[in-house]
Amino acid sequence: MEPCSERLSGNRTCVERILRLKESIKTVYVGIREPGTFIAKNDSRKRLQDAGIAVEDVEGMQDRILKVSMPGHERTE
């Protein structure tokens, strides 16, 4: 899944962790964009690319990723 750019818990975000290691991490592979039920606006892709880190989409994994990541994140109205 796309690295998070916001943490409701206040902890360091995934994208911040990656950016701290940008000398070692040159490419991030993403199987799915972060669903809006997690965080409405995720700007991690732009932040990574602006820092010189490539972001590559991996096709064909969306269904499996959603299956394991969505439980507990259902939208409630």
Chimera marker file (.cmm) of the C-alpha trace (Angstrom):
<marker_set name="trace">
<marker id="1" x="0.000" y="0.000" z="0.000" r="1" g="1" b="0" radius="0.5"/>
<marker id="2" x="1.058" y="3.560" z="-0.648" r="1" g="1" b="0" radius="0.5"/>
<marker id="3" x="3.027" y="4.930" z="2.342" r="1" g="1" b="0" radius="0.5"/>
<marker id="4" x="0.903" y="6.956" z="4.758" r="1" g="1" b="0" radius="0.5"/>
<marker id="5" x="1.367" y="10.720" z="4.888" r="1" g="1" b="0" radius="0.5"/>
<marker id="6" x="-0.696" y="11.238" z="8.022" r="1" g="1" b="0" radius="0.5"/>
<marker id="7" x="-1.054" y="9.242" z="11.244" r="1" g="1" b="0" radius="0.5"/>
<marker id="8" x="-4.076" y="9.855" z="13.408" r="1" g="1" b="0" radius="0.5"/>
<marker id="9" x="-2.055" y="8.509" z="16.348" r="1" g="1" b="0" radius="0.5"/>
<marker id="10" x="0.468" y="11.340" z="15.989" r="1" g="1" b="0" radius="0.5"/>
<marker id="11" x="3.331" y="8.912" z="15.349" r="1" g="1" b="0" radius="0.5"/>
<marker id="12" x="5.860" y="9.494" z="12.562" r="1" g="1" b="0" radius="0.5"/>
<marker id="13" x="4.320" y="8.759" z="9.170" r="1" g="1" b="0" radius="0.5"/>
<marker id="14" x="5.525" y="6.083" z="6.785" r="1" g="1" b="0" radius="0.5"/>
<marker id="15" x="6.611" y="8.694" z="4.247" r="1" g="1" b="0" radius="0.5"/>
<marker id="16" x="8.636" y="10.550" z="6.905" r="1" g="1" b="0" radius="0.5"/>
<marker id="17" x="10.383" y="7.300" z="7.815" r="1" g="1" b="0" radius="0.5"/>
<marker id="18" x="11.232" y="6.627" z="4.170" r="1" g="1" b="0" radius="0.5"/>
<marker id="19" x="12.462" y="10.191" z="3.608" r="1" g="1" b="0" radius="0.5"/>
<marker id="20" x="14.824" y="9.845" z="6.588" r="1" g="1" b="0" radius="0.5"/>
<marker id="21" x="16.369" y="6.873" z="4.766" r="1" g="1" b="0" radius="0.5"/>
<marker id="22" x="16.423" y="8.424" z="1.287" r="1" g="1" b="0" radius="0.5"/>
<marker id="23" x="20.151" y="7.757" z="0.930" r="1" g="1" b="0" radius="0.5"/>
<marker id="24" x="19.340" y="4.040" z="1.154" r="1" g="1" b="0" radius="0.5"/>
<marker id="25" x="15.850" y="3.868" z="-0.391" r="1" g="1" b="0" radius="0.5"/>
<marker id="26" x="15.745" y="4.805" z="-4.069" r="1" g="1" b="0" radius="0.5"/>
<marker id="27" x="12.436" y="3.227" z="-5.132" r="1" g="1" b="0" radius="0.5"/>
<marker id="28" x="9.124" y="2.561" z="-3.373" r="1" g="1" b="0" radius="0.5"/>
<marker id="29" x="6.829" y="-0.076" z="-4.902" r="1" g="1" b="0" radius="0.5"/>
<marker id="30" x="3.104" y="0.533" z="-4.434" r="1" g="1" b="0" radius="0.5"/>
<marker id="31" x="0.489" y="-2.178" z="-4.940" r="1" g="1" b="0" radius="0.5"/>
<marker id="32" x="-2.468" y="0.106" z="-4.247" r="1" g="1" b="0" radius="0.5"/>
<marker id="33" x="-3.203" y="3.757" z="-3.483" r="1" g="1" b="0" radius="0.5"/>
<marker id="34" x="-4.262" y="4.404" z="0.103" r="1" g="1" b="0" radius="0.5"/>
<marker id="35" x="-8.076" y="4.150" z="0.318" r="1" g="1" b="0" radius="0.5"/>
<marker id="36" x="-9.990" y="7.257" z="1.387" r="1" g="1" b="0" radius="0.5"/>
<marker id="37" x="-11.317" y="5.301" z="4.364" r="1" g="1" b="0" radius="0.5"/>
<marker id="38" x="-7.810" y="5.472" z="5.849" r="1" g="1" b="0" radius="0.5"/>
<marker id="39" x="-6.751" y="9.065" z="5.168" r="1" g="1" b="0" radius="0.5"/>
<marker id="40" x="-8.705" y="11.273" z="2.769" r="1" g="1" b="0" radius="0.5"/>
<marker id="41" x="-5.708" y="13.002" z="1.145" r="1" g="1" b="0" radius="0.5"/>
<marker id="42" x="-2.372" y="11.257" z="0.853" r="1" g="1" b="0" radius="0.5"/>
<marker id="43" x="0.465" y="13.315" z="-0.634" r="1" g="1" b="0" radius="0.5"/>
<marker id="44" x="3.216" y="10.743" z="-0.053" r="1" g="1" b="0" radius="0.5"/>
<marker id="45" x="3.759" y="9.990" z="-3.746" r="1" g="1" b="0" radius="0.5"/>
<marker id="46" x="4.518" y="13.651" z="-4.518" r="1" g="1" b="0" radius="0.5"/>
<marker id="47" x="6.724" y="14.040" z="-1.438" r="1" g="1" b="0" radius="0.5"/>
<marker id="48" x="8.751" y="10.963" z="-2.351" r="1" g="1" b="0" radius="0.5"/>
<marker id="49" x="9.150" y="12.014" z="-5.977" r="1" g="1" b="0" radius="0.5"/>
<marker id="50" x="10.096" y="15.565" z="-4.951" r="1" g="1" b="0" radius="0.5"/>
<marker id="51" x="12.849" y="14.032" z="-2.791" r="1" g="1" b="0" radius="0.5"/>
<marker id="52" x="14.190" y="12.022" z="-5.730" r="1" g="1" b="0" radius="0.5"/>
<marker id="53" x="12.693" y="8.678" z="-4.713" r="1" g="1" b="0" radius="0.5"/>
<marker id="54" x="11.003" y="6.787" z="-7.547" r="1" g="1" b="0" radius="0.5"/>
<marker id="55" x="7.486" y="5.441" z="-6.980" r="1" g="1" b="0" radius="0.5"/>
<marker id="56" x="6.549" y="2.388" z="-9.051" r="1" g="1" b="0" radius="0.5"/>
<marker id="57" x="3.050" y="0.928" z="-9.245" r="1" g="1" b="0" radius="0.5"/>
<marker id="58" x="2.757" y="-2.860" z="-9.041" r="1" g="1" b="0" radius="0.5"/>
<marker id="59" x="-0.312" y="-4.093" z="-10.903" r="1" g="1" b="0" radius="0.5"/>
<marker id="60" x="-2.449" y="-7.093" z="-10.005" r="1" g="1" b="0" radius="0.5"/>
<marker id="61" x="-2.246" y="-6.942" z="-6.212" r="1" g="1" b="0" radius="0.5"/>
<marker id="62" x="-5.129" y="-4.584" z="-5.428" r="1" g="1" b="0" radius="0.5"/>
<marker id="63" x="-7.691" y="-7.224" z="-4.414" r="1" g="1" b="0" radius="0.5"/>
<marker id="64" x="-5.312" y="-9.097" z="-2.109" r="1" g="1" b="0" radius="0.5"/>
<marker id="65" x="-4.077" y="-5.889" z="-0.485" r="1" g="1" b="0" radius="0.5"/>
<marker id="66" x="-7.625" y="-4.658" z="0.162" r="1" g="1" b="0" radius="0.5"/>
<marker id="67" x="-8.606" y="-8.026" z="1.628" r="1" g="1" b="0" radius="0.5"/>
<marker id="68" x="-5.905" y="-7.895" z="4.312" r="1" g="1" b="0" radius="0.5"/>
<marker id="69" x="-5.858" y="-4.149" z="4.935" r="1" g="1" b="0" radius="0.5"/>
<marker id="70" x="-9.524" y="-3.141" z="5.129" r="1" g="1" b="0" radius="0.5"/>
<marker id="71" x="-10.778" y="-5.053" z="8.199" r="1" g="1" b="0" radius="0.5"/>
<marker id="72" x="-11.187" y="-2.474" z="10.963" r="1" g="1" b="0" radius="0.5"/>
<marker id="73" x="-11.153" y="0.451" z="8.533" r="1" g="1" b="0" radius="0.5"/>
<marker id="74" x="-14.722" y="0.339" z="7.308" r="1" g="1" b="0" radius="0.5"/>
<marker id="75" x="-16.270" y="3.767" z="6.866" r="1" g="1" b="0" radius="0.5"/>
<marker id="76" x="-18.954" y="4.527" z="9.452" r="1" g="1" b="0" radius="0.5"/>
<marker id="77" x="-21.469" y="7.297" z="8.925" r="1" g="1" b="0" radius="0.5"/>
<link id1="1" id2="2" r="1" g="1" b="0" radius="0.2"/>
<link id1="2" id2="3" r="1" g="1" b="0" radius="0.2"/>
<link id1="3" id2="4" r="1" g="1" b="0" radius="0.2"/>
<link id1="4" id2="5" r="1" g="1" b="0" radius="0.2"/>
<link id1="5" id2="6" r="1" g="1" b="0" radius="0.2"/>
<link id1="6" id2="7" r="1" g="1" b="0" radius="0.2"/>
<link id1="7" id2="8" r="1" g="1" b="0" radius="0.2"/>
<link id1="8" id2="9" r="1" g="1" b="0" radius="0.2"/>
<link id1="9" id2="10" r="1" g="1" b="0" radius="0.2"/>
<link id1="10" id2="11" r="1" g="1" b="0" radius="0.2"/>
<link id1="11" id2="12" r="1" g="1" b="0" radius="0.2"/>
<link id1="12" id2="13" r="1" g="1" b="0" radius="0.2"/>
<link id1="13" id2="14" r="1" g="1" b="0" radius="0.2"/>
<link id1="14" id2="15" r="1" g="1" b="0" radius="0.2"/>
<link id1="15" id2="16" r="1" g="1" b="0" radius="0.2"/>
<link id1="16" id2="17" r="1" g="1" b="0" radius="0.2"/>
<link id1="17" id2="18" r="1" g="1" b="0" radius="0.2"/>
<link id1="18" id2="19" r="1" g="1" b="0" radius="0.2"/>
<link id1="19" id2="20" r="1" g="1" b="0" radius="0.2"/>
<link id1="20" id2="21" r="1" g="1" b="0" radius="0.2"/>
<link id1="21" id2="22" r="1" g="1" b="0" radius="0.2"/>
<link id1="22" id2="23" r="1" g="1" b="0" radius="0.2"/>
<link id1="23" id2="24" r="1" g="1" b="0" radius="0.2"/>
<link id1="24" id2="25" r="1" g="1" b="0" radius="0.2"/>
<link id1="25" id2="26" r="1" g="1" b="0" radius="0.2"/>
<link id1="26" id2="27" r="1" g="1" b="0" radius="0.2"/>
<link id1="27" id2="28" r="1" g="1" b="0" radius="0.2"/>
<link id1="28" id2="29" r="1" g="1" b="0" radius="0.2"/>
<link id1="29" id2="30" r="1" g="1" b="0" radius="0.2"/>
<link id1="30" id2="31" r="1" g="1" b="0" radius="0.2"/>
<link id1="31" id2="32" r="1" g="1" b="0" radius="0.2"/>
<link id1="32" id2="33" r="1" g="1" b="0" radius="0.2"/>
<link id1="33" id2="34" r="1" g="1" b="0" radius="0.2"/>
<link id1="34" id2="35" r="1" g="1" b="0" radius="0.2"/>
<link id1="35" id2="36" r="1" g="1" b="0" radius="0.2"/>
<link id1="36" id2="37" r="1" g="1" b="0" radius="0.2"/>
<link id1="37" id2="38" r="1" g="1" b="0" radius="0.2"/>
<link id1="38" id2="39" r="1" g="1" b="0" radius="0.2"/>
<link id1="39" id2="40" r="1" g="1" b="0" radius="0.2"/>
<link id1="40" id2="41" r="1" g="1" b="0" radius="0.2"/>
<link id1="41" id2="42" r="1" g="1" b="0" radius="0.2"/>
<link id1="42" id2="43" r="1" g="1" b="0" radius="0.2"/>
<link id1="43" id2="44" r="1" g="1" b="0" radius="0.2"/>
<link id1="44" id2="45" r="1" g="1" b="0" radius="0.2"/>
<link id1="45" id2="46" r="1" g="1" b="0" radius="0.2"/>
<link id1="46" id2="47" r="1" g="1" b="0" radius="0.2"/>
<link id1="47" id2="48" r="1" g="1" b="0" radius="0.2"/>
<link id1="48" id2="49" r="1" g="1" b="0" radius="0.2"/>
<link id1="49" id2="50" r="1" g="1" b="0" radius="0.2"/>
<link id1="50" id2="51" r="1" g="1" b="0" radius="0.2"/>
<link id1="51" id2="52" r="1" g="1" b="0" radius="0.2"/>
<link id1="52" id2="53" r="1" g="1" b="0" radius="0.2"/>
<link id1="53" id2="54" r="1" g="1" b="0" radius="0.2"/>
<link id1="54" id2="55" r="1" g="1" b="0" radius="0.2"/>
<link id1="55" id2="56" r="1" g="1" b="0" radius="0.2"/>
<link id1="56" id2="57" r="1" g="1" b="0" radius="0.2"/>
<link id1="57" id2="58" r="1" g="1" b="0" radius="0.2"/>
<link id1="58" id2="59" r="1" g="1" b="0" radius="0.2"/>
<link id1="59" id2="60" r="1" g="1" b="0" radius="0.2"/>
<link id1="60" id2="61" r="1" g="1" b="0" radius="0.2"/>
<link id1="61" id2="62" r="1" g="1" b="0" radius="0.2"/>
<link id1="62" id2="63" r="1" g="1" b="0" radius="0.2"/>
<link id1="63" id2="64" r="1" g="1" b="0" radius="0.2"/>
<link id1="64" id2="65" r="1" g="1" b="0" radius="0.2"/>
<link id1="65" id2="66" r="1" g="1" b="0" radius="0.2"/>
<link id1="66" id2="67" r="1" g="1" b="0" radius="0.2"/>
<link id1="67" id2="68" r="1" g="1" b="0" radius="0.2"/>
<link id1="68" id2="69" r="1" g="1" b="0" radius="0.2"/>
<link id1="69" id2="70" r="1" g="1" b="0" radius="0.2"/>
<link id1="70" id2="71" r="1" g="1" b="0" radius="0.2"/>
<link id1="71" id2="72" r="1" g="1" b="0" radius="0.2"/>
<link id1="72" id2="73" r="1" g="1" b="0" radius="0.2"/>
<link id1="73" id2="74" r="1" g="1" b="0" radius="0.2"/>
<link id1="74" id2="75" r="1" g="1" b="0" radius="0.2"/>
<link id1="75" id2="76" r="1" g="1" b="0" radius="0.2"/>
<link id1="76" id2="77" r="1" g="1" b="0" radius="0.2"/>
</marker_set>
